[in-house]
Amino acid sequence: MSDARARKTAERRLRILQAATALFLEKGVSGATMEGIARAAAVAKPTLYAYFPDKEAVFRAALDLVIEDHKAMILRALEAEGDVIARVTGALDAKFTASLEMIEHAPAAEELMSKNLHSGQQFAEVQAWLIARLAATLEEAGIDRAPERAANLVHSADGLMHASRDAQTLRARIAFITPRLLSDPA
């Protein structure tokens, strides 16, 4: 396959997955159809089936794309300039604010993130990956009890996400708790 053809194929696949993600967030898995996904992606239904055998495959690939995007945001924040507290705050903010905004603007987002669906397992894996990345960052900075603190930060931020009414409130809460959970008790 030529480079131009491979690029066009990758672009079309991405367009399908972006359209499918929007449709899944709006209608849920049960409410979305292959016909609706094809229409939203501006491709013919046979073209969609050439990329994905069924709606479940589209959903899994769309979910993988969302997870990859979340991980990339987290890594950018952890690799940014600044002290460890600023970088960890940025990583937590990136992950949980993106999740909150997805929930806020999509009627079916909570259904998709529910632990009752197969997506719950993938989000749990992202949570574990985030804890491990934060623990490594904290250990590199010489912070004691890094794995415990990383887990406390992630679980606290997750709780704050569910308790926050908007992204601005969530950001403020994450910025408030991060230095406190990373400081040594007196």
C-alpha positions as CSV (number, residue, x, y, z in Angstrom):
1,M,0.0,0.0,0.0
2,S,1.4,3.4,-0.9
3,D,2.0,6.1,1.7
4,A,-0.8,8.3,0.4
5,R,-3.3,5.4,0.4
6,A,-2.2,4.3,3.9
7,R,-2.6,7.9,5.1
8,K,-6.1,8.1,3.5
9,T,-7.1,4.8,5.1
10,A,-5.9,6.0,8.5
11,E,-7.7,9.3,8.2
12,R,-10.9,7.6,7.2
13,R,-10.6,5.2,10.1
14,L,-10.1,8.1,12.5
15,R,-13.1,10.0,11.0
16,I,-15.2,6.9,11.6
17,L,-14.0,6.5,15.2
18,Q,-14.6,10.2,15.9
19,A,-18.1,10.1,14.5
20,A,-18.8,6.8,16.4
21,T,-17.5,8.3,19.7
22,A,-19.9,11.2,19.3
23,L,-22.8,8.9,18.5
24,F,-22.0,6.5,21.4
25,L,-21.8,9.5,23.8
26,E,-25.1,10.8,22.5
27,K,-27.1,7.6,22.2
28,G,-25.2,4.9,24.1
29,V,-24.1,1.6,22.6
30,S,-27.7,0.3,22.3
31,G,-29.0,3.4,20.7
32,A,-26.2,3.7,18.1
33,T,-26.4,1.7,14.8
34,M,-23.9,0.9,12.1
35,E,-26.1,2.9,9.7
36,G,-26.0,5.9,12.0
37,I,-22.2,5.6,12.4
38,A,-21.7,5.4,8.6
39,R,-24.0,8.4,8.1
40,A,-22.2,10.5,10.8
41,A,-18.8,9.6,9.4
42,A,-19.9,10.4,5.8
43,V,-19.0,6.9,4.6
44,A,-21.0,4.2,2.9
45,K,-22.2,1.4,5.1
46,P,-20.1,-1.2,3.2
47,T,-17.1,1.0,3.8
48,L,-17.8,1.0,7.5
49,Y,-18.0,-2.8,7.4
50,A,-14.7,-3.0,5.6
51,Y,-13.1,-1.3,8.6
52,F,-15.1,-2.9,11.4
53,P,-17.1,-6.2,11.4
54,D,-19.8,-5.0,13.8
55,K,-20.9,-2.2,16.2
56,E,-19.0,-3.9,19.1
57,A,-15.7,-3.6,17.2
58,V,-16.4,0.0,16.4
59,F,-17.2,0.7,20.1
60,R,-14.0,-1.0,21.3
61,A,-11.9,0.9,18.8
62,A,-13.6,4.2,19.7
63,L,-13.0,3.5,23.4
64,D,-9.3,2.7,22.7
65,L,-9.0,6.0,20.9
66,V,-10.5,7.9,23.9
67,I,-8.2,6.1,26.3
68,E,-5.1,6.8,24.1
69,D,-6.1,10.5,24.1
70,H,-6.4,10.5,27.9
71,K,-3.0,8.8,28.3
72,A,-1.4,11.3,25.9
73,M,-2.8,14.3,27.9
74,I,-1.6,12.7,31.2
75,L,1.9,12.1,29.8
76,R,2.2,15.6,28.5
77,A,1.3,17.0,31.9
78,L,3.8,14.7,33.7
79,E,6.6,15.6,31.3
80,A,5.9,19.4,31.4
81,E,8.1,21.9,33.1
82,G,7.5,22.6,36.7
83,D,7.8,21.0,40.1
84,V,6.4,17.6,40.9
85,I,3.2,19.1,42.5
86,A,2.5,21.2,39.4
87,R,3.0,18.2,37.1
88,V,1.0,15.8,39.1
89,T,-1.8,18.4,39.5
90,G,-1.7,18.9,35.7
91,A,-1.9,15.1,35.1
92,L,-4.9,14.7,37.4
93,D,-6.6,17.8,36.0
94,A,-6.1,16.5,32.4
95,K,-7.5,13.1,33.1
96,F,-10.4,13.9,35.3
97,T,-11.5,17.2,33.7
98,A,-11.6,15.5,30.3
99,S,-13.8,12.7,31.8
100,L,-16.0,15.2,33.5
101,E,-16.5,17.3,30.4
102,M,-17.3,14.1,28.5
103,I,-20.0,13.3,31.1
104,E,-21.3,16.9,31.2
105,H,-21.8,17.2,27.4
106,A,-23.0,13.7,26.5
107,P,-26.3,12.1,27.6
108,A,-25.0,8.5,27.4
109,A,-21.4,9.1,28.8
110,E,-22.2,7.7,32.3
111,E,-23.8,4.6,30.8
112,L,-20.6,4.1,28.7
113,M,-18.3,4.6,31.7
114,S,-20.4,2.4,34.0
115,K,-18.8,-0.6,35.6
116,N,-21.7,-2.7,34.3
117,L,-20.4,-2.3,30.7
118,H,-17.1,-3.7,29.3
119,S,-15.8,-0.2,29.1
120,G,-15.6,-0.1,32.9
121,Q,-12.8,-2.6,32.8
122,Q,-10.8,-0.5,30.4
123,F,-11.3,2.6,32.5
124,A,-10.2,0.7,35.6
125,E,-7.0,-0.2,33.7
126,V,-6.4,3.4,32.8
127,Q,-6.9,4.3,36.5
128,A,-4.3,1.6,37.5
129,W,-1.9,2.9,34.7
130,L,-2.3,6.5,36.0
131,I,-1.5,5.4,39.6
132,A,1.6,3.6,38.4
133,R,2.7,6.7,36.3
134,L,2.1,9.0,39.2
135,A,3.9,6.7,41.6
136,A,7.0,6.6,39.3
137,T,6.9,10.4,39.0
138,L,6.7,10.8,42.8
139,E,9.4,8.3,43.4
140,E,11.7,10.1,41.0
141,A,11.1,13.3,43.0
142,G,12.0,11.5,46.2
143,I,8.6,11.6,47.8
144,D,8.0,8.9,50.4
145,R,5.2,6.3,50.1
146,A,4.8,7.2,46.4
147,P,2.5,4.3,45.5
148,E,0.2,4.9,48.4
149,R,0.1,8.7,47.7
150,A,-0.5,8.1,44.0
151,A,-3.4,5.9,44.7
152,N,-4.9,8.4,47.2
153,L,-4.5,11.2,44.7
154,V,-6.2,9.2,41.9
155,H,-9.1,8.0,44.1
156,S,-9.6,11.4,45.6
157,A,-9.6,13.1,42.2
158,D,-12.1,10.5,40.9
159,G,-14.4,11.2,43.9
160,L,-14.0,14.9,43.3
161,M,-15.0,14.5,39.6
162,H,-18.2,12.8,40.6
163,A,-18.9,15.5,43.2
164,S,-18.1,18.5,41.0
165,R,-20.7,20.4,39.1
166,D,-18.3,21.7,36.4
167,A,-14.7,21.6,35.2
168,Q,-13.7,24.8,36.9
169,T,-14.7,23.6,40.3
170,L,-13.0,20.2,39.7
171,R,-9.7,22.0,38.7
172,A,-9.8,24.1,41.9
173,R,-10.5,21.0,44.0
174,I,-7.6,19.0,42.4
175,A,-5.3,22.0,42.9
176,F,-6.3,22.2,46.5
177,I,-5.9,18.5,47.4
178,T,-2.7,17.6,45.5
179,P,-0.2,19.6,47.6
180,R,-1.9,18.5,50.8
181,L,-1.8,14.8,49.9
182,L,1.8,15.1,48.9
183,S,3.0,17.0,52.0
184,D,4.5,15.2,54.9
185,P,2.3,15.2,58.0
186,A,3.6,17.3,60.9
